[in-house]
Amino acid sequence: MQQPAVNSDQPPSQANMLISLTVGKVDAGVAVLLTEDKRLIEFPSILLPPSITSGSIVDITVSRNQSSESASQKSFASLQSSILSTYGLSSPKTPVLRCRNATQTSVVLEWDKIDLATADLRSLSLYRNGAKAGVIPQDKGIQATKVSGLAVDTAYTFHLILRTSAGQYSSEKLVVKTHKMTDLSGITVTPGVLPAPLRESLGGAIERIGAKISENVRIDTTHFVCTEGRGREWEKAGEMNIPIVRPEWVEGCEREGRIVGVRGYYLNADPRLRQVGQGVSMQQQQQQQSPRPQQRERTESQRTVPVQQQQAPPTPSQPSNKGLPPPSASPRPSSTGSDKGAPPPLPKKDAPQKQEGRRSEEDDSASENPVGSAMDSPTQEPVIGLGESGSGDERVEDLKTPAESAKFSDVQL
């Protein structure tokens, strides 16, 4: 076996090293070469001459390529700098959560566009009072969400958690309190198809109750007000399950000084279902016109007088029976204590017949007028605030003042 030879004509750094190896075994892919100190080296057989067999001796020249090594180092350093500038200098931004609008039972939350830098999004979750409220999809670029079904006048704590391939980021906790029933500042109304005078009146009523108005249907729109169900905004409100009510709903909120239900104010709802409260001036007027408790008791007692006790005037065909005393009346004592003022007693035979005839006439008059003449008496005091059945239901239509009834009713729809 030949000894390794070094070419002395080249510099030491670029000198070639000649090594002689003995071929031990040749396979299809790898050949086993044996060094002088009996070490085995696996060498690709494709790099050996085709006539090599076991026992052949081959010479391999090894040299260092300085130029290629320097170019490789420069390429690696450039790659490291690119990785640092792309992934090491910027990171995902922490989301900032804000409250866009709050009502009695809902809250609209919004945040800026999520900045992921070079990281990949894993999930964006909303937490309410420390519990997970839901996952917000980010494939459509959503930057706001509405949380409904909350309690009235209650504080809630919200925060966002952003999970990325670069780590997890949590926003600051946001405390939001729902409004009271008398706080109407959270109402956002979008007007639809309305006559011009009614639209102007609606704008003034919305301003008076402290609510907001939006020309387009948005996520924070609470009510859609119109008189006709048509238009693109009307369709959008229906798709978003926004209540579509008549302008009288705003009037009801203003009259009561609180938010009222929308069931009786839908476009095709029965107006009798509307339970509009009374303002302060109307309540004072009702208190002035309502009778005192003693008068109410006397009126109720007059309502319940038995028909048999109500005396009907005698008809021309009926005997007058002036001398017959009332059934429940007792003889009036005279000033001297004698019984001279008492009427003379009737004969025993005539009294039963006259009384029976009188009772039959009273029954006939009672059947013709079942309510009784006591209810029609002009001396009876009226009862304000009682319905036809006397259940205590108030008729708001009868107590409206001209100034209050001209808000929306003056406009011909």
Phi, psi and chi 1 to 4 in degrees:
 res  aa     phi    psi   chi1   chi2   chi3   chi4
   1 MET       -  136.1 -179.6  177.9  -64.9      -
   2 GLN   -78.4  152.4  -62.9  178.0    0.7      -
   3 GLN   -83.9  150.2  -62.5  -66.5  -29.4      -
   4 PRO   -61.9  138.6  -22.5   33.2      -      -
   5 ALA  -116.9  145.5      -      -      -      -
   6 VAL  -117.2  132.4  177.2      -      -      -
   7 ASN   -80.5  113.1 -170.0   -4.7      -      -
   8 SER   -84.2   -5.1   58.5      -      -      -
   9 ASP   -77.0  -21.7  -63.7  -21.5      -      -
  10 GLN   -97.0  156.9  -62.4  179.2   -3.8      -
  11 PRO   -59.8  156.9  -18.9   28.8      -      -
  12 PRO   -59.8  -33.9  -23.3   31.9      -      -
  13 SER   -71.7  -25.9   59.1      -      -      -
  14 GLN  -112.7   19.4  -60.9 -179.7   -1.3      -
  15 ALA   -74.7  144.3      -      -      -      -
  16 ASN   -89.3  143.7  -63.8  -28.2      -      -
  17 MET  -115.1  121.8 -179.9  179.6  -66.8      -
  18 LEU   -99.3  125.4 -179.0   62.7      -      -
  19 ILE  -126.8  132.7  -59.3  176.1      -      -
  20 SER  -104.3  129.5  -62.8      -      -      -
  21 LEU  -128.4  149.6  -58.7  173.2      -      -
  22 THR  -101.2  132.0  -57.4      -      -      -
  23 VAL   -78.5  121.8  178.8      -      -      -
  24 GLY   -94.8  -50.7      -      -      -      -
  25 LYS  -146.1  138.2 -177.1 -179.9  179.0 -179.6
  26 VAL  -119.9  121.6  179.9      -      -      -
  27 ASP  -109.3 -174.0  -71.1  -23.9      -      -
  28 ALA   -67.7  -32.4      -      -      -      -
  29 GLY  -116.7  -32.6      -      -      -      -
  30 VAL  -130.1  138.7  177.9      -      -      -
  31 ALA  -113.0  141.7      -      -      -      -
  32 VAL   -99.4  120.1  178.5      -      -      -
  33 LEU  -109.6  144.7  -55.9 -179.5      -      -
  34 LEU  -113.8  125.8 -174.0   62.3      -      -
  35 THR   -83.1  178.4   61.6      -      -      -
  36 GLU   -67.2  -34.3 -177.0  179.8    5.6      -
  37 ASP   -92.3   25.2   53.4   -5.9      -      -
  38 LYS    65.5   40.1  -50.2  -56.8 -179.3 -175.5
  39 ARG  -104.9  146.1  -64.8 -176.5  179.8 -177.0
  40 LEU   -99.7  137.3  -59.9  179.0      -      -
  41 ILE  -128.8  127.7  -61.3  175.8      -      -
  42 GLU   -87.4  127.3  -67.2 -177.7   -4.4      -
  43 PHE  -132.8  138.1 -165.5   81.0      -      -
  44 PRO   -61.1  126.8  -21.3   31.8      -      -
  45 SER   -69.4  -21.3   58.2      -      -      -
  46 ILE   -68.2  -21.3 -167.1  173.8      -      -
  47 LEU   -86.9   -5.4  -61.7  178.9      -      -
  48 LEU   -92.0  154.5  -62.7  175.9      -      -
  49 PRO   -60.3  151.6  -23.6   33.5      -      -
  50 PRO   -67.7  -20.1   18.7  -27.6      -      -
  51 SER   -90.6    8.1   59.0      -      -      -
  52 ILE   -73.8  136.7  -67.3  -61.5      -      -
  53 THR  -133.9  179.3   58.8      -      -      -
  54 SER   -64.2  132.2  -62.2      -      -      -
  55 GLY    97.0   -8.7      -      -      -      -
  56 SER   -72.3  152.4  -59.1      -      -      -
  57 ILE  -112.2  131.3  -62.4  175.5      -      -
  58 VAL  -122.7  149.9  -65.4      -      -      -
  59 ASP  -108.6  130.8  -66.2  -23.9      -      -
  60 ILE  -121.2  128.8  -62.3  176.3      -      -
  61 THR  -102.0  128.5  -57.7      -      -      -
  62 VAL  -119.8  131.2  179.9      -      -      -
  63 SER  -145.2  156.4   61.4      -      -      -
  64 ARG   -95.5  132.8 -176.7  176.9 -178.5  179.8
  65 ASN  -101.4   97.4 -167.1  -21.8      -      -
  66 GLN   -69.1  -39.2  -63.5  -73.6  -12.5      -
  67 SER   -66.0  -43.5   59.9      -      -      -
  68 SER   -66.4  -36.8  -61.8      -      -      -
  69 GLU   -64.9  -41.6 -176.5  177.6  -15.1      -
  70 SER   -66.2  -40.0  176.8      -      -      -
  71 ALA   -65.6  -36.3      -      -      -      -
  72 SER   -67.6  -39.0  177.9      -      -      -
  73 GLN   -65.8  -40.2  -70.9  179.5   -5.3      -
  74 LYS   -64.4  -40.1  -68.7 -179.7  179.1  179.9
  75 SER   -64.7  -39.7  175.7      -      -      -
  76 PHE   -67.7  -40.3 -178.8   76.1      -      -
  77 ALA   -65.1  -37.1      -      -      -      -
  78 SER   -66.5  -38.6  176.2      -      -      -
  79 LEU   -65.2  -39.5  177.8   61.4      -      -
  80 GLN   -64.0  -41.3  -68.6  -72.2   73.3      -
  81 SER   -64.8  -39.6  -60.6      -      -      -
  82 SER   -64.8  -40.8  176.3      -      -      -
  83 ILE   -65.1  -40.9  -67.2  174.8      -      -
  84 LEU   -65.1  -44.0  177.6   62.2      -      -
  85 SER   -70.5  -28.7   60.5      -      -      -
  86 THR   -85.3  -44.2  -56.6      -      -      -
  87 TYR  -112.2  -15.8  -60.7   99.6      -      -
  88 GLY   -99.7  -20.7      -      -      -      -
  89 LEU   -94.9  -21.7  -60.0 -179.2      -      -
  90 SER  -126.2  149.4   61.2      -      -      -
  91 SER  -141.8  164.5   60.0      -      -      -
  92 PRO   -59.0  144.3  -24.9   34.3      -      -
  93 LYS   -85.7  144.7  -62.1  -65.8 -170.5  -54.2
  94 THR   -71.4  129.1  -58.8      -      -      -
  95 PRO   -66.6  145.7   22.5  -31.1      -      -
  96 VAL  -111.9  118.4  178.8      -      -      -
  97 LEU   -98.4  135.8 -172.8   62.7      -      -
  98 ARG  -133.9  158.5  -62.7 -174.4  -59.7  -89.2
  99 CYS   -98.5  120.3  177.3      -      -      -
 100 ARG   -87.6  -40.6 -177.2  171.5 -179.7  175.0
 101 ASN  -161.7  151.1 -172.7   33.9      -      -
 102 ALA  -137.9  140.3      -      -      -      -
 103 THR  -123.5 -163.2   63.6      -      -      -
 104 GLN   -70.7  -31.3  -78.8   72.9   15.3      -
 105 THR  -131.3    7.8   57.8      -      -      -
 106 SER  -147.0  160.1   64.3      -      -      -
 107 VAL  -139.4  134.5  170.9      -      -      -
 108 VAL  -107.6  119.0  176.7      -      -      -
 109 LEU  -109.7  146.5  -55.9  174.5      -      -
 110 GLU  -140.8  162.0   64.5  177.9   -0.3      -
 111 TRP  -153.6  162.5   54.2   90.2      -      -
 112 ASP   -71.5  168.4  -62.8  -26.8      -      -
 113 LYS   -61.2  134.7 -174.5  177.6  180.0 -179.6
 114 ILE   -69.5  124.2  -60.5  -60.8      -      -
 115 ASP  -101.1  108.0 -174.1    4.6      -      -
 116 LEU   -94.6   -6.1  -61.2  174.5      -      -
 117 ALA    58.1 -119.9      -      -      -      -
 118 THR  -105.2    7.4   57.3      -      -      -
 119 ALA   -86.3  166.3      -      -      -      -
 120 ASP  -102.5  141.7  -64.6  -28.9      -      -
 121 LEU   -78.5  130.7  176.7   64.9      -      -
 122 ARG   -97.5  -52.8  -63.8  -74.0 -173.8 -107.5
 123 SER  -168.0  157.8   64.8      -      -      -
 124 LEU  -130.0  114.5  179.5   63.1      -      -
 125 SER  -120.5  145.5  -56.2      -      -      -
 126 LEU  -106.0  133.2  177.3   66.2      -      -
 127 TYR  -117.5  136.8  -76.3   75.8      -      -
 128 ARG  -122.0  118.7 -179.6  179.7   67.2 -172.4
 129 ASN    54.2   40.2  -66.6  -20.9      -      -
 130 GLY    83.4   -8.7      -      -      -      -
 131 ALA  -107.3  146.5      -      -      -      -
 132 LYS   -69.9  122.9 -172.0  175.2 -178.4  179.7
 133 ALA   -95.2  -21.4      -      -      -      -
 134 GLY   159.6  166.8      -      -      -      -
 135 VAL  -103.9  131.7  178.4      -      -      -
 136 ILE   -95.9  119.7  -59.4  172.6      -      -
 137 PRO   -69.8  138.7   24.7  -31.9      -      -
 138 GLN  -112.1    4.8  -70.7  -65.3  -56.0      -
 139 ASP   -72.2  -21.4   52.7  -11.5      -      -
 140 LYS  -105.5    8.6  -60.6 -179.6 -179.7  179.9
 141 GLY    68.1   39.4      -      -      -      -
 142 ILE   -72.6  132.9  -61.9  176.8      -      -
 143 GLN  -126.0   14.2  -64.7  179.8 -130.1      -
 144 ALA  -155.5  154.9      -      -      -      -
 145 THR  -149.3  154.6 -174.7      -      -      -
 146 LYS  -117.7  127.7 -174.7  175.1 -176.8  179.1
 147 VAL  -109.4  117.1 -177.8      -      -      -
 148 SER  -111.7  176.7  -56.0      -      -      -
 149 GLY    74.5   28.3      -      -      -      -
 150 LEU   -90.3  165.0  -55.3  178.8      -      -
 151 ALA   -84.4  152.2      -      -      -      -
 152 VAL   -74.6  137.7  179.4      -      -      -
 153 ASP    54.3   52.2 -166.1   17.6      -      -
 154 THR  -133.5  140.7  -54.5      -      -      -
 155 ALA   -90.8  137.9      -      -      -      -
 156 TYR  -130.5  149.5  -67.7   89.4      -      -
 157 THR  -114.0  125.5  -57.2      -      -      -
 158 PHE  -122.7  150.0  -61.3   93.3      -      -
 159 HIS  -160.3  155.8   70.5  -79.5      -      -
 160 LEU  -104.9  145.8  -71.7  172.6      -      -
 161 ILE  -125.0  118.9  -68.2 -176.2      -      -
 162 LEU  -103.5  121.8  175.5   64.9      -      -
 163 ARG  -111.3  123.7  -65.6 -179.6  176.1   88.8
 164 THR  -130.9  175.9   67.1      -      -      -
 165 SER   -71.3  -15.1   57.8      -      -      -
 166 ALA   -97.9    2.4      -      -      -      -
 167 GLY   133.8 -172.5      -      -      -      -
 168 GLN  -114.7  137.8  177.0  174.4  -54.1      -
 169 TYR  -131.9  133.2  -57.6   85.9      -      -
 170 SER  -119.2  136.9  177.3      -      -      -
 171 SER   -80.1  169.0   67.2      -      -      -
 172 GLU   -69.4  147.7  -64.3  -69.5  -23.7      -
 173 LYS   -74.8  134.2  -67.1 -175.3  177.8 -178.6
 174 LEU  -114.2  124.0  175.9   65.8      -      -
 175 VAL   -99.9  122.4  178.9      -      -      -
 176 VAL  -126.3  134.2 -179.4      -      -      -
 177 LYS  -113.8  128.7 -172.2  175.0 -176.6 -179.8
 178 THR   -69.0  159.1   54.8      -      -      -
 179 HIS   -81.9  159.8  -68.5  179.0      -      -
 180 LYS   -77.4  167.3  -62.2  179.9  179.5  179.1
 181 MET   -65.4  -25.9  -63.1  -61.5  -67.3      -
 182 THR   -89.2   -4.2   55.6      -      -      -
 183 ASP   -93.9  108.4 -172.7   -2.0      -      -
 184 LEU  -102.1   11.1  -55.1  178.9      -      -
 185 SER   -71.1  -18.4   60.7      -      -      -
 186 GLY   -84.1   -6.8      -      -      -      -
 187 ILE   -74.5  128.7  -62.9  177.0      -      -
 188 THR  -123.6  114.7  -57.5      -      -      -
 189 VAL  -106.0  134.7  175.1      -      -      -
 190 THR  -112.3  115.5  -62.8      -      -      -
 191 PRO   -77.8  144.6   26.7  -31.2      -      -
 192 GLY  -109.5 -135.0      -      -      -      -
 193 VAL   -76.4  112.5  178.8      -      -      -
 194 LEU  -142.0  146.1  -68.8  170.8      -      -
 195 PRO   -62.5  153.9  -20.6   31.7      -      -
 196 ALA   -59.3  -46.1      -      -      -      -
 197 PRO   -64.4  -36.5  -20.6   33.0      -      -
 198 LEU   -70.2  -34.8 -169.7   57.5      -      -
 199 ARG   -64.8  -40.0  179.2 -177.9  -72.3  -92.7
 200 GLU   -65.7  -41.9 -176.3  178.2   -5.0      -
 201 SER   -65.2  -36.6  -58.8      -      -      -
 202 LEU   -64.2  -41.3  177.2   64.4      -      -
 203 GLY   -62.3  -39.6      -      -      -      -
 204 GLY   -67.1  -39.0      -      -      -      -
 205 ALA   -67.3  -39.4      -      -      -      -
 206 ILE   -63.9  -39.5  -67.3  174.8      -      -
 207 GLU   -67.4  -36.2 -177.0  178.8   -2.7      -
 208 ARG   -69.1  -35.3  -73.5 -168.2  -61.5  -89.6
 209 ILE   -85.7   -3.1   65.2  177.1      -      -
 210 GLY    83.2   16.0      -      -      -      -
 211 ALA   -86.8 -179.2      -      -      -      -
 212 LYS  -119.8  158.4  -60.8  179.9  -69.9  -65.6
 213 ILE  -127.7  138.2 -171.3  168.5      -      -
 214 SER  -132.5  132.6  172.8      -      -      -
 215 GLU   -73.7  -24.0  -65.8  -60.8  -30.6      -
 216 ASN  -118.5  151.6  -61.1  -37.0      -      -
 217 VAL   -74.8  123.7  176.3      -      -      -
 218 ARG  -125.2 -179.5  -54.3  179.2  -55.6 -172.2
 219 ILE   -68.9  -25.4 -170.1  174.3      -      -
 220 ASP   -95.8    7.5   57.6  -19.3      -      -
 221 THR   -70.9  125.6  -60.4      -      -      -
 222 THR   -97.2  -31.7   58.3      -      -      -
 223 HIS  -145.1  143.5  -62.0   82.5      -      -
 224 PHE  -112.0  119.5 -173.8   83.6      -      -
 225 VAL  -108.9  127.4  178.6      -      -      -
 226 CYS  -161.8  171.4   64.6      -      -      -
 227 THR  -114.3  -11.8   55.0      -      -      -
 228 GLU  -134.8  136.2  -62.1 -178.8   19.1      -
 229 GLY   -89.5   83.4      -      -      -      -
 230 ARG  -158.6  162.4   57.0 -174.4  176.4   89.7
 231 GLY   110.0  160.1      -      -      -      -
 232 ARG   -67.2  -41.3  179.2   67.0 -172.9   92.3
 233 GLU   -67.1  -34.0  -63.4  -61.6  -35.2      -
 234 TRP   -63.9  -42.3  172.9   75.5      -      -
 235 GLU   -64.7  -40.6  -64.5  177.5   -2.8      -
 236 LYS   -65.5  -38.7 -172.1  175.7 -179.9 -179.4
 237 ALA   -63.8  -38.1      -      -      -      -
 238 GLY   -67.0  -37.3      -      -      -      -
 239 GLU   -66.2  -32.4  -65.4  173.1   -3.1      -
 240 MET   -91.8    7.6  -61.4  175.8   62.7      -
 241 ASN    57.8   39.6  -65.0  -34.8      -      -
 242 ILE   -89.5  132.5  -63.5  174.5      -      -
 243 PRO   -59.1  130.1  -22.4   32.8      -      -
 244 ILE  -106.7  111.3  -57.9  175.0      -      -
 245 VAL  -127.0  168.8  -63.1      -      -      -
 246 ARG   -86.3  165.3  -65.2 -175.8   58.1   84.7
 247 PRO   -63.8  -21.0  -22.2   32.5      -      -
 248 GLU   -63.1  -18.9  -71.6   79.3    4.9      -
 249 TRP   -65.3  -40.1  177.6   81.7      -      -
 250 VAL   -64.6  -38.2 -179.1      -      -      -
 251 GLU   -62.9  -40.8  179.0 -174.3    7.8      -
 252 GLY   -62.8  -40.2      -      -      -      -
 253 CYS   -64.7  -38.3  -66.5      -      -      -
 254 GLU   -69.9  -37.8 -176.3  179.8    3.4      -
 255 ARG   -68.1  -42.9  -73.7  173.2   56.2   86.0
 256 GLU   -81.6  -21.6  -76.8 -156.4   30.5      -
 257 GLY    73.2   22.0      -      -      -      -
 258 ARG  -156.3  166.2   60.4 -168.9  -64.1  -88.4
 259 ILE   -76.2  135.2 -171.1  169.6      -      -
 260 VAL  -113.1  162.7  -61.7      -      -      -
 261 GLY   -68.9  156.2      -      -      -      -
 262 VAL  -102.0    0.6  -62.3      -      -      -
 263 ARG   -61.9  -41.6 -178.7  177.8 -179.9 -178.6
 264 GLY   -85.9    5.4      -      -      -      -
 265 TYR  -119.1   11.3  -64.7   91.5      -      -
 266 TYR   -65.5  165.9  -68.8  128.0      -      -
 267 LEU   -61.7  -38.3  -64.9 -177.4      -      -
 268 ASN  -108.7   22.9   55.3   -7.6      -      -
 269 ALA   -82.0  156.3      -      -      -      -
 270 ASP   -75.8  124.3 -172.2   -2.8      -      -
 271 PRO   -60.0  -21.8  -22.2   33.0      -      -
 272 ARG   -70.4  -16.0  -68.2  176.5  -64.3 -179.7
 273 LEU   -79.6   -8.8  -61.2  177.0      -      -
 274 ARG   -77.9  127.2  -57.9  171.2 -174.7  172.3
 275 GLN  -112.8   79.1  -61.7  179.4   -3.4      -
 276 VAL   -83.9  128.6 -179.6      -      -      -
 277 GLY   -77.5 -175.1      -      -      -      -
 278 GLN  -113.1  144.0  -57.2  175.2   -6.5      -
 279 GLY   -76.3 -179.7      -      -      -      -
 280 VAL   -66.4  -42.1  177.6      -      -      -
 281 SER   -64.5  -37.8   59.8      -      -      -
 282 MET   -70.5  -35.4  -62.7 -175.0   63.5      -
 283 GLN   -65.2  -39.2  -67.8  179.3   -0.2      -
 284 GLN   -65.8  -39.1  -65.6  176.7   -5.3      -
 285 GLN   -64.9  -38.4  179.8 -178.1    0.7      -
 286 GLN   -66.7  -39.0 -179.2 -174.1    2.3      -
 287 GLN   -65.6  -33.8  -67.8  176.6   -0.3      -
 288 GLN   -72.6  -36.3  -65.3  175.6   -0.7      -
 289 GLN   -85.8  -19.9  -63.7  179.7   -1.6      -
 290 SER   -72.2  139.9   60.6      -      -      -
 291 PRO   -71.3  162.2   26.2  -33.9      -      -
 292 ARG   -72.5  165.8  -62.4  177.2 -179.4  178.3
 293 PRO   -58.2  -37.6  -24.4   32.3      -      -
 294 GLN   -66.2  -39.7  -63.7  178.3   -3.4      -
 295 GLN   -66.1  -38.7  -63.9  175.6   -8.6      -
 296 ARG   -61.9  -41.4  -74.3 -177.8  176.5  -89.4
 297 GLU   -65.1  -40.4  -66.7  177.3    0.2      -
 298 ARG   -67.0  -38.2 -176.1  174.4   60.9 -177.7
 299 THR   -65.5  -43.3  -56.3      -      -      -
 300 GLU   -64.0  -36.9  -65.5  -63.4  -27.7      -
 301 SER   -66.7  -33.3   62.9      -      -      -
 302 GLN   -70.6  -31.3  -67.2  177.4   -1.0      -
 303 ARG   -66.2  -31.8  -71.0  178.6 -179.0  -91.4
 304 THR  -100.4   17.8   57.1      -      -      -
 305 VAL   -67.9  129.3  172.9      -      -      -
 306 PRO   -60.8  146.1  -19.3   30.4      -      -
 307 VAL   -66.0  -31.4  179.6      -      -      -
 308 GLN   -65.4  -26.2  -69.7   77.3    2.9      -
 309 GLN   -85.6   -6.9  -62.5 -179.7    5.9      -
 310 GLN   -87.5  123.3  -59.8  173.1    6.0      -
 311 GLN   -89.0  127.1  -60.8  179.7    1.1      -
 312 ALA   -93.7  146.2      -      -      -      -
 313 PRO   -66.5  145.4   24.2  -33.4      -      -
 314 PRO   -69.7  145.9   25.5  -34.1      -      -
 315 THR   -88.9  162.0   58.3      -      -      -
 316 PRO   -61.5  -32.9  -25.0   33.2      -      -
 317 SER   -77.1  -13.0   61.0      -      -      -
 318 GLN   -94.0  142.0  178.7 -175.6   -0.8      -
 319 PRO   -63.2  146.0  -16.2   22.4      -      -
 320 SER   -70.7  -38.6   59.1      -      -      -
 321 ASN    52.7   45.0  -65.5  -28.8      -      -
 322 LYS   -65.4  -27.9  -65.4 -178.5  179.8 -180.0
 323 GLY   -80.6   -6.8      -      -      -      -
 324 LEU   -83.9  123.1 -177.2   63.2      -      -
 325 PRO   -76.2  157.3   28.2  -34.9      -      -
 326 PRO   -61.8  155.8  -19.9   30.3      -      -
 327 PRO   -62.0  -40.6  -21.8   30.4      -      -
 328 SER   -96.3   -3.1   60.1      -      -      -
 329 ALA   -84.4  140.1      -      -      -      -
 330 SER  -103.0  151.8   59.3      -      -      -
 331 PRO   -59.9  136.3  -21.6   30.7      -      -
 332 ARG   -78.8  122.6 -179.2  179.9  -61.9  175.7
 333 PRO   -71.1  145.2   25.5  -33.0      -      -
 334 SER   -82.3  168.7   60.9      -      -      -
 335 SER   -69.5  -24.2   59.4      -      -      -
 336 THR   -90.9   -5.1   57.5      -      -      -
 337 GLY    87.6   -1.1      -      -      -      -
 338 SER   -89.4  171.7   61.7      -      -      -
 339 ASP  -100.6   27.6  -62.7  -28.1      -      -
 340 LYS   -70.1  -31.8  -65.2  179.7 -179.7 -179.4
 341 GLY   -76.3  -11.0      -      -      -      -
 342 ALA   -74.3  142.1      -      -      -      -
 343 PRO   -70.0  150.9   24.7  -32.1      -      -
 344 PRO   -67.6  145.2   25.6  -35.4      -      -
 345 PRO   -68.7  147.6   25.9  -33.2      -      -
 346 LEU   -80.7  161.7  -66.6  176.1      -      -
 347 PRO   -63.8  151.6  -22.2   30.5      -      -
 348 LYS   -67.5  -31.1  -63.4 -178.3  178.7  179.3
 349 LYS   -77.0  -34.2  -64.3 -178.7  179.8 -179.8
 350 ASP   -84.7  -26.3  -62.4  -24.5      -      -
 351 ALA   -61.5  -49.1      -      -      -      -
 352 PRO   -60.7  -38.9  -21.6   33.4      -      -
 353 GLN   -65.5  -43.0  -63.9  178.1   -1.8      -
 354 LYS   -66.8  -38.1  -67.0 -178.3  178.1 -179.6
 355 GLN   -67.7  -38.7  -68.7 -178.8   -0.9      -
 356 GLU   -64.9  -40.3  -69.5  177.2   -2.6      -
 357 GLY   -64.9  -36.0      -      -      -      -
 358 ARG   -68.5  -40.3 -178.3  176.9 -178.5  179.9
 359 ARG   -64.9  -39.3  -70.4  179.7  179.2  176.7
 360 SER   -63.7  -39.3   62.0      -      -      -
 361 GLU   -67.1  -37.5  -68.8 -179.9   -1.8      -
 362 GLU   -65.2  -37.7  -70.1  177.0   -6.1      -
 363 ASP   -65.2  -38.2  -65.0  -21.0      -      -
 364 ASP   -65.1  -43.8  -65.1  -21.6      -      -
 365 SER   -65.8  -33.5   63.7      -      -      -
 366 ALA   -68.5  -36.1      -      -      -      -
 367 SER   -69.0  -32.8   62.5      -      -      -
 368 GLU   -73.6  -36.2  -65.7  177.1    1.0      -
 369 ASN  -127.0   83.3 -173.2   15.0      -      -
 370 PRO   -66.8  -25.1   24.4  -33.9      -      -
 371 VAL   -69.9  -34.9  179.0      -      -      -
 372 GLY   102.0  151.1      -      -      -      -
 373 SER   -74.1  -16.7   59.9      -      -      -
 374 ALA   -66.6  -31.1      -      -      -      -
 375 MET   -73.2  -25.5  -62.5  -64.9  -62.5      -
 376 ASP   -94.1    4.5  -59.7  -26.6      -      -
 377 SER   -69.3  131.7  174.3      -      -      -
 378 PRO   -68.6  -15.6   25.3  -35.2      -      -
 379 THR   -84.4   -7.7   59.4      -      -      -
 380 GLN   -76.9  139.3 -178.7 -179.8   -2.1      -
 381 GLU   -83.8  135.9  -63.1 -178.3    2.9      -
 382 PRO   -70.6  151.9   26.6  -34.1      -      -
 383 VAL  -107.5  115.4  179.4      -      -      -
 384 ILE   -93.7  134.5  -59.8  176.2      -      -
 385 GLY    97.7   -1.3      -      -      -      -
 386 LEU  -102.1  140.7  -64.6  179.3      -      -
 387 GLY   -80.9 -172.1      -      -      -      -
 388 GLU   -66.6  -34.3  -63.6  177.7   -2.9      -
 389 SER   -86.5   -3.1   60.3      -      -      -
 390 GLY    71.0   27.3      -      -      -      -
 391 SER   -86.7   -7.8   60.0      -      -      -
 392 GLY   100.9    1.5      -      -      -      -
 393 ASP   -71.2  133.9  -61.1  -27.1      -      -
 394 GLU   -92.2  142.0  -63.7  179.3   -3.8      -
 395 ARG   -95.3  102.5  -65.7  170.6  175.2 -104.2
 396 VAL   -69.5  -29.7 -179.0      -      -      -
 397 GLU   -62.9  -35.3  -67.2   81.8   -1.3      -
 398 ASP   -76.0  -16.1  -60.8  -22.2      -      -
 399 LEU  -104.8    7.0  -59.9  178.4      -      -
 400 LYS   -72.5  138.1  -75.6 -175.5  178.1 -179.8
 401 THR   -87.3  156.5   59.7      -      -      -
 402 PRO   -59.3  -36.9  -22.9   32.3      -      -
 403 ALA   -68.1  -36.9      -      -      -      -
 404 GLU   -79.8  -32.8  -66.9  174.9  -17.6      -
 405 SER   -79.0   -6.9   60.7      -      -      -
 406 ALA   -93.9    9.4      -      -      -      -
 407 LYS   -71.5  -55.5  -66.3  179.2 -178.6  177.2
 408 PHE  -121.4  -20.5  -69.9   95.8      -      -
 409 SER   -72.4  -22.0   59.2      -      -      -
 410 ASP   -69.5  -20.5  -66.1  -16.3      -      -
 411 VAL   -85.9  127.0 -179.4      -      -      -
 412 GLN   -82.6  117.0  -62.0  -64.2  -29.1      -
 413 LEU   -89.6      -  -57.6 -178.5      -      -
